[in-house]
Amino acid sequence: MPATSQSYPSRRRRTYGLLAVAAGLATAGALVAALPAGAQDTEHAKPLPSRYQDVQLLSFNDLHGNLEPPAGSSGRVTEVHEDGTTKTIDAGGVEYLATHLRQAREGNKYSITAAGGDMVGASPLISGLFHDEPTIEALNKLELDVTSVGNHEFDEGAKELARLQNGGCHPTDGCYTDEGFAGADFPYLAANVLDEKSGKPILKPYWVWKKKDVKIGFIGVTLEDTPGVVSAEGVKGLKFKDEVETINKYAKVLQRQGVRSIVALIHEGGLPASTSYNYNCDSPGAGDGVSGPIVDIAKNITPSVDALVTGHTHAAYACTINDPSGKPRTVTSAASFGRLYTDTTLTYDRFTGDIARTAVKSANHVVTRTVAKAPDMTELISKWNTLAAPIGNRAIGYISADIPNSGTESPMGDLIADAQLAYGKQLDPETDLALMNPGGVRAGLTYAAKGTEGDGVVTYAEGFTVQPFSNTVNLQDFTGAQLIQVLKEQVSGSNAASPKILQPSSGLTYTLDLTKTGADRVVTDSIKLNGAAIDPAATYRVATNSFLAGGGDGITTLGQGTNDLVGTDDLAALEQYLTANSSAASPIAPPAANRITIVQ
């Protein structure tokens, strides 16, 4: 049980000393040159600083509370070699991330660590069970300087985000430890997230890093479509503005304050042509190997912004994309779950106060597990695991092999849909099918034991990692015509460029023709339920989670159902299904993931 809420002492925040910038460095240099011969060689003379100062920018994104090394494919990255062969590397875990970042900072007196959002939300049990307080503590120990908000920072609403920033015990669950919760030592930036009533950003829009005479401004935004990928309750009372418009606005604000070097932290991203973390997305030309929303964003952000740290797509890239003036600009993303970090060199020009962009260098590096673990992170993980163990170690089912969450239709997605269909039939025997959003399937289940539970055992903690959102399972009635429209909305409208393929329960089958475009990619005549064609005039009872039932993921027709019935949370439905359909002697097998026939 959480400890009783109590007051706690104010924490010390890391600060950067301010040093007045010497006016007219060029003039100062001229004065020194004009001194009599030998005057510069006195014992009291100090060397002038170099015109150029390299500043190290370390960055990562989409940590999602993965304090422990992620399991299965979520904890690996692919490396491509010059001969075209690839190698898979185990990666991630804050014990290792801390060591890598600390080693990277060695010898770099001018070093900043920034993040591109989704530090919390959709987190494993060790963090999610405690409303992500453990992750904020870990980020403080990592000496994170600044981050943008991401869409998942709004999973529990703006008030909870403000608590993560400012500290204080949870309003319902109280304090989990005697020390209380101190909040983040770093600023969350939310330039394009406005309070509907006041019209002002709910958190700081920008922040300036200063060390001696070097200063760099950071502007943080999340994707404008955050309301489309977060539950309605999480974004209630908020407005999300255009990313480009907002960044350009605050770039001017910073410039008026004398800040010429600017980095944008953007929780929106791209999709490189290769999944290898070290793929050269500038081959043959700038940004030629990357697509997705970040490309248009990067092409329209004012040239006064010198680099973009991005996220959201969980992809890895370190590219250049031309700015509106046609000059290349660095755009980076470090995959997800703490598997990579990006090391970017920003060359600061003391004469202009700007970044010499032609000298910018950037590369992603693997957070390998071959380095020593950071003892302070090991201690942090142990503390929170001890608190979570009574809940997390409970067995809820048994599997015969890995159940991955990869692919257009994933075995894990199908299993969740089957669980929701079974639960829906308990609520209402007339339930016909279930649909699960792919973004809600946060991980697969691995056969190999993570702890002492034994191979094939599914613990509550593992189930929580798969479904951490606490959505409810909802039942709604739809006509057959609406159901067909739902499937078409997966690949059309706002989902045309990046389809969101719903995971179907057993019995629902259809063909997805990816050689076509838009809604035509769903072959209408192929849609069948238990072998029978969908009747446009008939009524079908559909189970979804509450996110989809509100029209989430751009599938607006799912928000138009009737005869609503709200059930238990989705993880409980999965637990019930695993418990009822598996045992140590008869574990459940991975679904074949053959309900959608894909034509490419």
Secondary structure, DSSP 8 states (H G I E B T S, - for coil): --B--------------B----S-HHHHHHHHHHS-TTGGGSTT------SEEEEEEEEE---TT--S---GGGGEEEEE-TTS-EEEEEB--HHHHHHHHHHHHTT-SSEEEEE-S-SSSS--HHHHTTTTHHHHHHHHHTT--EEE--GGGGTT-HHHHHHHHH---BTTTBBSSTT-----SS-EE-TTEEETTT-SBSS-SEEEEEEBTEEEEEEEEE-TTHHHHS-GGGGTTEEE--HHHHHHHHHHHHHHTT---EEEEEE---EES--BTT--TTSSSTTTTEESHHHHHHHHS-TT--EEEE-SS--EEEEEEE-TTS-EEEEEEE-STTSEEEEEEEEEETTTTEE-GGG-EEEEEE-BSSS---HHHHHHHHHHHHHHHHHHT-EEEEBSS-B---SSS-HHHHHHHHHHHHHHHHH-TTEEEEEE-GGG----B-SS-SSSS-TTEEEHHHHHHHS-S--EEEEEEEEHHHHHHHHHHTSSGGGSSS----EE-TTEEEEEETTS-GGGGEEEEEEEETTEE--TTSEEEEEEEHHHHTTGGG-GGGGG-EEEEEEEEHHHHHHHHHHHH--SSS-B------SEEEE-
